[in-house]
Amino acid sequence: MTRYVAVRLLQGLITLLVASMVIFGLTRLTGNPLDVILPDDASPETFKAMAEHLGLDRSLPEQYGVFLKSILAGDWGKSISFQQPVKDLILSRFPATLKLAAAAVLVSFLIALPAGVLAAVKRNKWQDMVAKGFAILGQSIPTFWLGIVLIQAFAVELGWLPAGGYGGSKISHWILPAVTLGYHSTAGLLRLTRSAMLDTLGTDFVRLARIKGVSERLVIWRHALKNALIPVVTFSGVLFVHFLMGSVVTETIFAWPGVGRLSYQAIRKRDFPLIQGVVILFVGLYIVFNLLVDICYCYLDPRIKYEKK
């Protein structure tokens, strides 16, 4: 197990290195940030002085070397548009994104797990049909459209919920963004839960439990669901990071002061250091959560072993 974790960590570091190269190259393809931050009538001398100040006059290998050295030293550089350290900007916005992602995961699980189990138990009945219809609808609706519709319905027309903003600890501000962010993945999680439960309900140990006279409730929720959770846990680990990374549209629609909205502002202003910092953070989180999911396998299914190759 220790060897497996060490190998995965090494693979994660290599992935981060490759990702840093890709991120660095792609950000440079978006254009020159000086065209955004300087006025149209700025003189060539002003452009040259600003380029020297930001280090944009150096060659690309030199700029990448400075970027990589700063990342390794824990200094993510300074934002071009906000004129603040990138690390401080991200850390100040990250709690809001983390809370929104956690709320979206909670929404997904509260809806998808019971509905997926019910759809599997009531296979080919009306409950199953409703659940599958709900899943297809959720995977078909674009996030931005759903957010706008929810705002129009519950904030503008009915006035039940606020249209946007963080609102601190007020739950009312969280409902619409969490539902908007979580609904699409709720559909996928529901279908995955249903499929895993159908496979588990047909296994020999479930039949044996029923033959022994175990109540149907215990068979479903204790025996079958526990073994069906392995693919669900895999999806959930990726799902949480997906919510963190995919919160750009939701946070922009609801004026949510998180990393997603910050990255949108950085892309608009071609803020290279800020874009690079945000993406590196998300790639690192994706690697860490995938490793944690793999470790959880051992506790969910003792048959899974990590052996030396």
C-alpha positions in Angstrom: 0.0 0.0 0.0 2.8 2.4 0.9 4.6 1.6 -2.3 1.4 2.2 -4.3 0.9 5.6 -2.7 4.5 6.6 -3.4 4.2 5.6 -7.0 0.9 7.5 -7.4 2.5 10.6 -5.8 5.4 10.5 -8.3 2.9 10.1 -11.1 1.0 13.1 -9.8 4.2 15.3 -9.7 5.0 14.3 -13.3 1.4 15.2 -14.3 1.7 18.6 -12.6 4.9 19.3 -14.5 3.3 18.4 -17.8 0.2 20.4 -16.9 2.3 23.4 -16.1 3.9 23.3 -19.5 0.5 23.0 -21.3 -1.0 25.8 -19.2 1.9 28.1 -19.8 1.7 27.5 -23.5 -2.0 27.9 -23.9 -2.2 31.1 -21.9 0.4 32.7 -24.2 -1.8 31.8 -27.2 -4.6 33.9 -25.9 -2.8 37.1 -26.8 -0.9 39.9 -25.1 -2.3 41.1 -21.8 -0.9 44.6 -22.5 -3.6 45.0 -25.2 -6.2 44.7 -22.4 -4.6 46.6 -19.5 -3.2 49.5 -21.5 -5.3 52.2 -23.3 -5.5 52.1 -27.1 -3.5 55.3 -27.4 -0.6 54.1 -25.2 2.8 54.9 -26.7 5.3 52.2 -27.8 7.5 53.4 -24.9 4.7 52.6 -22.4 4.2 49.2 -23.9 7.9 48.5 -23.7 8.2 49.7 -20.1 5.2 47.7 -19.0 6.4 44.5 -20.8 9.8 44.8 -18.9 8.0 45.4 -15.6 5.8 42.3 -16.1 8.7 40.2 -17.5 6.9 39.7 -20.8 9.9 41.0 -22.8 11.8 37.8 -22.0 11.8 34.7 -24.1 9.2 32.0 -23.5 11.7 29.5 -22.0 12.9 32.2 -19.6 9.3 33.1 -18.6 8.5 29.4 -18.0 11.6 29.0 -15.9 10.6 32.0 -13.7 7.1 30.6 -13.5 8.2 27.1 -12.5 10.7 28.4 -10.0 8.1 30.6 -8.4 5.7 27.7 -8.1 8.3 25.5 -6.4 9.2 28.3 -4.0 5.5 28.7 -3.0 5.3 32.1 -4.7 2.6 32.0 -7.5 3.5 35.4 -8.8 1.5 38.6 -8.8 -1.8 39.2 -10.6 -1.5 41.6 -13.6 -5.1 42.9 -13.3 -5.6 42.8 -9.5 -2.1 43.8 -8.6 -2.1 41.3 -5.7 -0.3 38.1 -5.0 -2.0 35.2 -6.9 -1.8 32.9 -3.9 -3.6 35.4 -1.7 -6.3 36.0 -4.3 -7.0 32.3 -4.7 -7.0 31.5 -1.0 -9.4 34.4 -0.3 -11.8 33.1 -2.9 -11.3 29.3 -2.4 -13.5 28.9 0.7 -16.6 30.2 -1.2 -16.0 27.8 -4.0 -15.3 24.9 -1.6 -18.6 25.6 0.2 -20.5 25.8 -3.1 -19.0 22.5 -4.3 -19.8 20.8 -1.0 -23.4 22.0 -1.2 -23.7 20.8 -4.8 -22.3 17.4 -3.8 -24.8 17.2 -1.0 -27.7 18.1 -3.3 -26.5 15.4 -5.8 -26.3 12.7 -3.1 -29.5 13.5 -1.4 -31.4 13.1 -4.7 -29.3 10.6 -6.6 -28.7 7.8 -4.1 -32.3 7.3 -2.9 -33.7 7.7 -6.5 -31.1 5.4 -7.9 -31.7 2.7 -5.4 -35.5 3.0 -5.8 -35.1 2.8 -9.6 -33.1 -0.4 -9.3 -35.5 -2.0 -6.8 -38.6 -1.0 -8.9 -37.0 -1.9 -12.2 -39.2 -1.2 -15.3 -41.9 0.2 -13.1 -43.2 3.8 -13.1 -40.7 4.8 -10.4 -37.9 3.6 -12.6 -39.3 5.5 -15.6 -39.6 8.7 -13.7 -36.0 8.4 -12.4 -34.6 7.7 -15.9 -36.5 10.6 -17.3 -35.2 12.9 -14.5 -31.6 11.7 -15.4 -32.0 12.3 -19.1 -33.5 15.8 -18.5 -30.6 16.7 -16.1 -27.9 15.6 -18.6 -29.6 17.5 -21.4 -30.1 20.9 -19.8 -27.1 23.4 -20.0 -26.0 24.7 -16.7 -26.1 28.4 -17.7 -29.7 28.0 -19.0 -30.9 26.2 -15.8 -29.3 28.9 -13.7 -31.1 31.7 -15.6 -34.4 29.9 -15.5 -34.2 29.3 -11.7 -33.4 32.9 -11.1 -36.3 34.0 -13.3 -38.7 31.6 -11.6 -37.7 31.7 -7.9 -36.0 35.1 -7.5 -37.8 37.4 -10.0 -41.3 35.9 -10.4 -41.9 34.3 -6.9 -39.4 36.3 -4.9 -38.6 33.3 -2.7 -34.9 33.2 -3.0 -32.1 35.8 -3.8 -31.0 36.1 -7.4 -27.3 36.1 -6.5 -24.5 37.0 -4.1 -22.7 35.1 -1.4 -24.8 36.0 1.6 -22.4 34.6 4.1 -24.0 31.8 6.1 -27.5 32.4 4.8 -28.8 29.2 3.3 -31.2 31.0 1.0 -28.3 32.3 -1.1 -26.9 28.8 -1.5 -29.9 27.0 -2.8 -30.1 28.2 -6.4 -26.3 28.0 -7.1 -26.1 24.5 -5.5 -29.0 23.1 -7.4 -27.7 24.7 -10.7 -24.2 23.2 -10.2 -25.4 19.9 -8.9 -28.3 19.0 -11.1 -26.4 17.9 -14.2 -24.1 15.5 -12.2 -27.1 14.3 -10.1 -28.4 12.7 -13.3 -25.2 10.9 -13.9 -24.8 9.8 -10.3 -28.4 8.5 -10.3 -27.9 6.4 -13.4 -24.6 5.0 -12.0 -26.2 4.1 -8.7 -29.1 2.4 -10.5 -26.7 0.4 -12.7 -24.5 -0.6 -9.8 -27.4 -1.7 -7.7 -28.9 -3.8 -10.5 -25.6 -5.6 -10.8 -25.3 -6.1 -7.0 -28.9 -7.3 -6.5 -28.3 -10.1 -8.9 -25.3 -11.5 -7.1 -25.2 -14.8 -5.1 -24.6 -13.2 -1.7 -27.8 -11.1 -2.0 -29.8 -14.2 -2.9 -28.3 -16.0 0.1 -29.2 -13.2 2.4 -32.8 -13.4 1.2 -32.9 -17.1 1.6 -31.7 -16.7 5.2 -34.7 -14.5 5.8 -33.0 -11.2 6.1 -35.5 -8.4 5.7 -35.6 -6.7 2.3 -34.7 -3.3 3.8 -31.4 -4.7 5.2 -30.7 -6.6 2.0 -31.0 -3.4 0.0 -29.5 -0.7 2.2 -26.9 -2.7 4.1 -25.7 -5.6 1.8 -26.4 -4.5 -1.7 -25.8 -0.7 -1.4 -22.5 -1.1 0.4 -21.1 -3.2 -2.5 -22.6 -1.0 -5.1 -20.9 2.1 -3.7 -17.5 1.4 -5.2 -18.2 2.9 -8.7 -20.3 5.6 -7.0 -17.3 6.6 -4.7 -15.1 6.7 -7.8 -17.5 9.0 -9.5 -17.9 11.1 -6.4 -14.2 11.8 -6.0 -14.1 13.1 -9.5 -17.4 14.8 -9.1 -16.2 17.0 -6.2 -13.3 18.3 -8.2 -15.5 18.7 -11.2 -17.7 21.0 -9.2 -14.7 23.0 -8.1 -13.5 23.2 -11.7 -16.9 23.6 -13.3 -18.1 26.4 -11.0 -17.0 29.1 -13.5 -20.4 29.4 -15.2 -22.4 29.0 -12.0 -20.4 31.5 -10.0 -20.5 34.0 -12.9 -24.3 33.7 -13.2 -25.0 34.1 -9.5 -22.2 36.6 -8.8 -20.6 34.1 -6.4 -17.2 35.4 -5.1 -15.3 32.2 -5.7 -12.3 30.9 -7.7 -14.5 30.1 -10.7 -15.6 33.7 -11.1 -12.0 34.8 -10.4 -10.8 32.6 -13.2 -13.4 34.0 -15.6 -12.2 37.5 -14.7 -8.6 36.4 -15.2 -9.3 34.9 -18.7 -11.1 38.1 -19.8 -8.1 40.2 -18.8 -5.4 37.7 -20.0 -4.0 37.6 -16.5 -1.3 34.9 -17.1 -0.1 34.4 -13.5 -3.7 34.2 -12.1 -4.8 31.8 -14.8 -1.8 29.6 -14.3 -2.3 29.6 -10.5 -6.0 28.6 -10.7 -5.4 25.8 -13.2 -2.4 24.4 -11.3 -4.6 24.4 -8.1 -7.4 22.4 -9.8 -5.0 19.9 -11.4 -3.4 19.3 -8.0 -6.8 18.8 -6.4 -7.9 16.4 -9.1 -4.7 14.3 -8.5 -5.2 14.3 -4.7 -8.8 13.3 -4.8 -8.2 10.5 -7.3 -5.5 9.1 -4.9 -7.9 9.3 -2.0 -10.6 7.5 -3.9 -8.2 4.7 -4.7 -7.3 4.4 -1.1 -11.0 4.2 -0.1 -11.3 1.1 -2.3 -9.5 -1.0 0.3 -12.0 -0.2 2.9 -15.1 -0.6 0.7 -13.9 -3.9 -0.8 -11.2 -5.9 1.1 -10.8 -8.1 -2.1 -9.0 -5.1 -3.7 -5.2 -5.4 -3.0 -2.3 -3.2 -4.1 0.5 -5.6 -4.9 4.1 -5.0 -6.0 4.5 -5.3 -9.7 
